[in-house]
Amino acid sequence: MNEGAVLKARLGTGRPAVGCWLHLFSPLAAEVVAQAGYDCVMIDLEHGAGSLMDAVSLMHAVQGRACAPLMRVPANDPVWLKRALDTGVAGVMIPAVDDAAEAEAAVAACRYPPQGRRGMAPTIVRASAYGADWREYVERAAKDLLVVCQIETAEGVRNAAEIAAVEGLDMVFLGPFDLSAALGRMGEPDHPEVRTRIDRVEQAAKAAGKRLGGIPTPGRTAEALFSAGYDMVLADFDVLLLRDAARDGVARLRAAMAPETGARRDESGKG
C-alpha cells in the first residue's frame, strides 16, 4: 500500500493526521521532519521557491518514513496538476477554489480518461515506477490520491456547500489568513466576521461527508481544531521551526554571556 492509500485509510478510520509544511526545499530538513513522526508533509509550490525537481528530492528524503508527501500546486491548472501527479505525490492541494465548477475541473485534472482529463504518460513517469507497474497504477491512481481543495475567499465561502458536494473531492481545507484578507480583516483570522465564515465552511464540509483540513491561528490551537472535527491539521512549517529554534538558541547564548563580556563585545563590534 502506497503513502496516499495509507493516509486515506487512516483518515477513513477517523484518525486525524498531523503534518508539516515544507518551504525550505532542503532534502535534509525534509528528512528530519519525516523522522520526527509527522503523518504527512505538504510541499508548497504555491508560496515556496522550489521547482518540481526540488519537490522530487524532498519526496526521496521522506520515502520510507511512513510520511505521505503531499503537494500544493501554484494554481488550479490542469497542466500543473498533471505534472505534480506524475512525480508520484500522495495528494494534491489546489488553492483558492471559488465554486463547484472549479472544484470539478480540479478533480477532472487528477483523473485519467474517461473519468477525467489527466494526460496519459504512465509508462514513463515516476508515479508508476517509470512504467514498471503502469497498468496497476492507472487502476488505483484515483482511489489512492488525496484531492484537497482550499476555500480561502469570500466567494469560496458563499459556494462552500456546492464545492464540498463535488464527487471525487476528498477534503476541504480552510485558508484562514487569506480569507481574513479577502474579508478586509488582514492578519485577523480569529475576528468574529472571519470565524463566522469559517464555521459555514466547516458545516458544509461535514454535511457533504468530506474531510476537513486547516491550520491553527493565534486564537485557535491545533487541539481546538481537532476538537471541532478537523481531520488534518498542518500546524508546523520547516522554515518556522528553524527560525524559532535559531532565535531561541541565540537568546539562550546571549543570556549565558557574562554582562561585562557582552558589553566588551558590543563596544568592540567584533564577534
N, C-alpha and C positions, 0 to 999 in steps of 0.2 A: 504494500500500500504506500503510495507516494505522500509527500508532505501535505498537498492540498486535500487529499482524501482523508488523511489523519485529522487535519484541522476541522474539516467539515463534519467528520464523525464526532469529534469532541463537542462541537457546537450543537450537533444534533441530539446529544445525550443531555443537554442542559448544562454542560460545564463551561463556564466563561473562559475566555482566553485573554492573556496579557501580552502586550507587545511593545516594541521599541522602534522608534523612527530611526532610519539611517540617513544622515545628511553629510557625514564626513567622507563617504565613499572610500573609506580605508578598509581593506580586507582584514587587517589585524584588529581594528576596532570592532568590526562586524563579528569576528571570531570570538572576541572577548564577550560581546553582548550575547551571542548564542550560547556560549558556555555558561553564562550566568543563569540560564534556565527559562528565558522568555519562550512563550509558545509560538511567537511569530515575530518577524521584523518587517517593517514597511520601508522599502527602498523608495525614496522620494525623488522622482524625476520631474515633479511639478515645480518645487522650490529648490531642490538640490542642484549642485553644479556638475553632477556626474553624467556620463553617457551610458548608452545601453551596454557597451563593452565593460564599463566600470561596474555596472549592475551585475553582469555575469560574474565578475571577480568576487563580488560580495556573496553571490549565490554559492560559488565554490567554497568560500570561507565558512558558511553556515551549514553546508551539506553534512548530513550525518549527525546533526546535533539535536534532532527532534524539534527543530525550529523552522517553521514554514516561511519561506521567502515570499513576501507579497510586494507588489509594486504599484505606486500611484503614478499614473501616466500624466503628461502635461495637460492634456485636454481630451474631450470626448471626440476622438478622432479615430476612424477605423484603421488607418494606416499605423498610427502609434499603437493601438491595441493589438493589431496583428503582429507587429514586431516585438512587442512586450511578451505576448503569449508564446511566440516562437523561441524565446530564451528559456522557457520552462518554469516560469514563476507559478506558484501555487494559487495565486489570486491576484486580481487587479482592482484598483480603486480608481473610479472616474470622478474627477472634481466637478463641482458646480452644475449638477444636473437639475434642470429647472422644470421639466414637465415629463409626462409619460412618454411622449414621442422620443425625447432624448434618451430616456432610460431604455426604451425598446431598441433604439439604434445601438446603444452600448452593448446590450445583450446580444444583438444580432452580430455585432463585430467580433464577439467572443465565441461564436458557434460556426462550425463548418456547414456548408450547404447540405441538405435543403433547409435546415432549421435556421441558418444564418448566412452571413456573407464573409466569413473569415477566409482569407486566401489559402489555397491548398499548396503547402510545401512540406508535408510531414515526413517525406522520405529523406530530408536533409537537415532538418532543424534540431537544435539541442533538445527541445522539449520531448522529442521522440527518440532520444538517444541516437541522434543523427540518422534516423531511419531504421535502426535495428529492430524496433518493435512498432513501426508506424501504424499498422492496422489496429493493433490493440490501443495505441494512443488515441487514434481518431475516435474509437468507440467509447472510450472513457473520458475524453477531454472535458466535455460539457458537464458531466457528472462530478468530476473531481475538482473543477475550478471554482473558486470563490469569487463571485462577481459582486462588487461593492459600489454603490452609488452614493456620492456625498450630496447632502442637501445643505446649502450654506448661503442662500439668497432668499429675499422676501418672496420672489416668485416660486422658488422651490417649496417654500413652506405652504403657500397657497395650494400647490398641486401635490402636496405630500401624499395624500391618500391614493391618488391616481398613480403616482410614481411607485409607491410601495406595492401596488397591486400588479405590477408588471411581472409576467411569468418569466422565470429564469434569473430574476434578480434575487440574490441571496441575502444581502444586508444593506440596510440604510445607515449611513454614517453621518453624524452631525458635525458640522464645522462651526463651532460657537463663535470663534473670533471673526471669521469672515462674515457670519450672519450679523454679529453686532455692528460691524462696519456698514453693512448693507442697510441696516435699520437706523443709521445715524447715531449709533452708540459705540463708536470705535473704542476698542480697549475695555468695553464694559460687558463682557459675556454673561455676567450674572445680573444685569439690570432686569427689573421685572418685565419690561416690554420684551426683552430678548428671551427670557425664561418662558414667557407665555408661548412664544413661537416654538421654542424647543419642545415644550410639553405637547404641543399639537403634533409635531413630527413623531415624537415618541409614541404617542397614542395611535397614529396612523400606521406606523411600522408594526406594532404589536397586533393591531386589528387585522392586518393583512397576513399575519403569521410570518413576518420577516424578522431576521436577526437585526439587532441594533448595536451600533458601534459609536464610539466617541472618544473625546479626550477630556481630562479634568480641567477645571477652571479654578481661579483663586477661591471662589466660594462654593465649589462643588468637587469634592475629592473623588478619587477612584473608588473608594469604598462606597460613597454615596451613589455613584453611577451604577455599580453592581447591585446595590440595594434597590435601585429604581428599575432593574431588569435588563441592564445592558449586557450584551453577550461578548463584546470585545472592547477592551479599553487599551488604547495606545498612549500610555501615560508618560513614557520617557523618550528622550532624544539623545542620540550618542553625543552630539555636539554640546548639549547642556550638561550631560553627565561629566564630560571632560572639563567644560568651563567652570562648573561649580566646584568640582574637586580641585582644580587648579587654584581657584580663588581661596578655598578653604586652606589649602596647603600653604599658600603664601601668607595668609593671615596667621596661621599657627607659627610659621617660621619668624614672622615679624614680632609676634608676641614673645617668642623664645629668646629674642635678642636682648642682651643687657641694655638698659637705657642709654648708657654712655657709648656703647658700641654703635647703636642706631644713630645717635647724634653725630658721631665722628663720620659715619658712612654718609649721612645726609650732607654734612658740611663739605666733605671732600668730593662728593659727586662720583665716587668710584665704588664699584661693587666688589 
